[in-house]
Amino acid sequence: MKELLTYIVQSLVEHPDEVSVTERKGDGETIFEVRVADGDMGKVIGRQGRIVKQIRILMRAVAQRKGKSVSVEILD
């Protein structure tokens, strides 16, 4: 799932080599932390947060099919 998230975010940004996705375990769920270049932050978040919201929905759907729980955080 980390590879899927990395692929999606790299497809959206101008500097795909600066995309970093880290995975950590939380309270019964996996948390993916995404870091991008400063200029690409808006492309990942989208207008009124629409893009990041759709990314989160997609990742939750994939996780649910595998019987897991995930969340996606965009970090500065």
Protein Blocks (a to p, Z undefined) as FASTA:
>chain_A
ZZmmmmmmmmmpmblmlpccdddddehiacddddddfklmmmmnogghlmmmmmmmmmmm
mmmmnopacdddddZZ
